[in-house]
Amino acid sequence: MQFLQLIFVCGVMAGIYLHIPFCRKVCSYCDFYKSTMISMIPDFQRAIFIELEDRKAYLKNETIDTIYFGGGTPSLLPTFQVNRIIKHIKDLYLLGDNCEITLEANPDDLSREYLLELAQTSVNRLSIGVQSLNDRDLQLLNRRHNASQALASIEHAREAGFKNISIDLIYGIPGMTVEDWQRNLETIPDVEHISAYHLTVEPGTALFRKVTGGLLSIASDDESSAMFFMLRQFGAEKNLVHYEISNLAREGFFSRHNTAYWQRKKYLGAGPSAHSYDLASRQWNIRDVRKYTEAISSGGCYFEREDLDKKDHFNEYLMVSLRTIWGVDEKTLLDAFGEVNYAHFRRKAAPFFNTGHLVQEGSVFRMTANGWLISDHILSRLII
């Protein structure tokens, strides 16, 4: 497996992702695994403790650089439960001195009291699901909060002492105009990090049924493109680096956890539907909180596994690296994947160099901003 060693030269730090699937209500656009069975939280916590112990050897004693509470709605957990999970991880794994610990949160959960308590835990980064600062958008997305609550949550987080705040935003929402998006951007308080996603209408969601039923219409390509470049302009004015298709941050505040995904470092995912990666294979847990807890409590199997071959690694390297400003390294393509795969890349990429969607700078191939706009199309041509 020499080619693995050539790809993963960026360090031995690893991450832990915790999928907290619980939600009080289901957003109309969300296709992540979630459950409204809040009463199952105690059983879930016992199960995730067992999984963290059961899979202690998965990361081969590598130092944990990041912990990420995702969901679902992790802010539904009382702070003492958040603290217990972190303590459990510290008891089992070696954490780095400056471990980044992120908790995703809904604005309406972030009362002053909750934030003050949370600040007493080891959580040092908040990711707040603002999504929009327009109440019409929030109602259409079936969010629990309003724009005033979103703004207040950021202010209260600052007052509680949080110095690393990220917010999620969505553009391309049905009915959103470019002027609406501009007002969203103008209203955002200063934060260290912004994750801004174009709305994807996922099959199986309530939003998908409304769009396919003709009740709502999605943004046009021209509107989507205009909103994307407005976001880039906003980032430049605020000294935010657009370091990945959907992520902007101040220098020193890039999401270390997500960056580790894009740089293909090891991570362990715990909880229902969570994915794990150990450089050689991928694993994913049962996508059902009840079946997950029952399987763990009975000693049964609660995940599936796929071993990755050289083609898988090549495709994944292209797909994740070209999403970022760091791009794809020519030497890695040659040394890790060989002349044949390198020639495939150059041949398939040639039309996009000609159109300016891809560029070569020294030994690095990158997508331009125009390339990011059609990244799915480009990547579908590049992979084997």
Rosetta blueprint (number, residue, H / E / L):
1 M L
2 Q H
3 F H
4 L H
5 Q H
6 L H
7 I H
8 F L
9 V L
10 C L
11 G L
12 V L
13 M L
14 A E
15 G E
16 I E
17 Y E
18 L E
19 H E
20 I E
21 P L
22 F E
23 C L
24 R L
25 K L
26 V L
27 C L
28 S L
29 Y L
30 C L
31 D L
32 F L
33 Y L
34 K L
35 S E
36 T L
37 M L
38 I H
39 S H
40 M H
41 I H
42 P H
43 D H
44 F H
45 Q H
46 R H
47 A H
48 I H
49 F H
50 I H
51 E H
52 L H
53 E H
54 D H
55 R L
56 K H
57 A H
58 Y H
59 L H
60 K L
61 N L
62 E L
63 T L
64 I E
65 D E
66 T E
67 I E
68 Y E
69 F E
70 G E
71 G E
72 G L
73 T L
74 P H
75 S H
76 L H
77 L L
78 P L
79 T H
80 F H
81 Q H
82 V H
83 N H
84 R H
85 I H
86 I H
87 K H
88 H H
89 I H
90 K H
91 D H
92 L H
93 Y L
94 L L
95 L E
96 G E
97 D E
98 N E
99 C E
100 E E
101 I E
102 T E
103 L E
104 E E
105 A E
106 N L
107 P H
108 D H
109 D H
110 L L
111 S L
112 R H
113 E H
114 Y H
115 L H
116 L H
117 E H
118 L H
119 A L
120 Q L
121 T L
122 S L
123 V L
124 N L
125 R E
126 L E
127 S E
128 I E
129 G E
130 V E
131 Q E
132 S L
133 L L
134 N L
135 D H
136 R H
137 D H
138 L H
139 Q H
140 L H
141 L L
142 N L
143 R L
144 R L
145 H L
146 N L
147 A H
148 S H
149 Q H
150 A H
151 L H
152 A H
153 S H
154 I H
155 E H
156 H H
157 A H
158 R H
159 E H
160 A H
161 G L
162 F L
163 K L
164 N L
165 I E
166 S E
167 I E
168 D E
169 L E
170 I E
171 Y E
172 G L
173 I L
174 P L
175 G L
176 M L
177 T L
178 V H
179 E H
180 D H
181 W H
182 Q H
183 R H
184 N H
185 L H
186 E H
187 T H
188 I L
189 P L
190 D L
191 V L
192 E L
193 H E
194 I E
195 S E
196 A E
197 Y E
198 H E
199 L L
200 T L
201 V L
202 E L
203 P L
204 G L
205 T L
206 A H
207 L H
208 F H
209 R H
210 K H
211 V H
212 T H
213 G L
214 G L
215 L L
216 L L
217 S L
218 I L
219 A L
220 S L
221 D H
222 D H
223 E H
224 S H
225 S H
226 A H
227 M H
228 F H
229 F H
230 M H
231 L H
232 R H
233 Q H
234 F H
235 G H
236 A H
237 E H
238 K L
239 N L
240 L L
241 V E
242 H E
243 Y E
244 E E
245 I L
246 S L
247 N E
248 L E
249 A E
250 R L
251 E L
252 G L
253 F L
254 F L
255 S L
256 R H
257 H H
258 N H
259 T H
260 A H
261 Y H
262 W H
263 Q L
264 R L
265 K L
266 K L
267 Y E
268 L E
269 G E
270 A E
271 G L
272 P L
273 S L
274 A L
275 H E
276 S E
277 Y E
278 D L
279 L L
280 A L
281 S E
282 R E
283 Q E
284 W E
285 N E
286 I L
287 R L
288 D L
289 V H
290 R H
291 K H
292 Y H
293 T H
294 E H
295 A H
296 I H
297 S H
298 S L
299 G L
300 G L
301 C L
302 Y L
303 F E
304 E E
305 R E
306 E E
307 D E
308 L L
309 D L
310 K H
311 K H
312 D H
313 H H
314 F H
315 N H
316 E H
317 Y H
318 L H
319 M H
320 V H
321 S H
322 L L
323 R L
324 T E
325 I L
326 W L
327 G L
328 V E
329 D E
330 E H
331 K H
332 T H
333 L H
334 L H
335 D H
336 A H
337 F H
338 G H
339 E H
340 V H
341 N H
342 Y H
343 A H
344 H H
345 F H
346 R H
347 R H
348 K H
349 A H
350 A H
351 P H
352 F H
353 F H
354 N H
355 T L
356 G L
357 H L
358 L E
359 V E
360 Q E
361 E E
362 G L
363 S L
364 V E
365 F E
366 R E
367 M E
368 T L
369 A H
370 N H
371 G H
372 W H
373 L H
374 I L
375 S H
376 D H
377 H H
378 I H
379 L H
380 S H
381 R H
382 L H
383 I L
384 I L
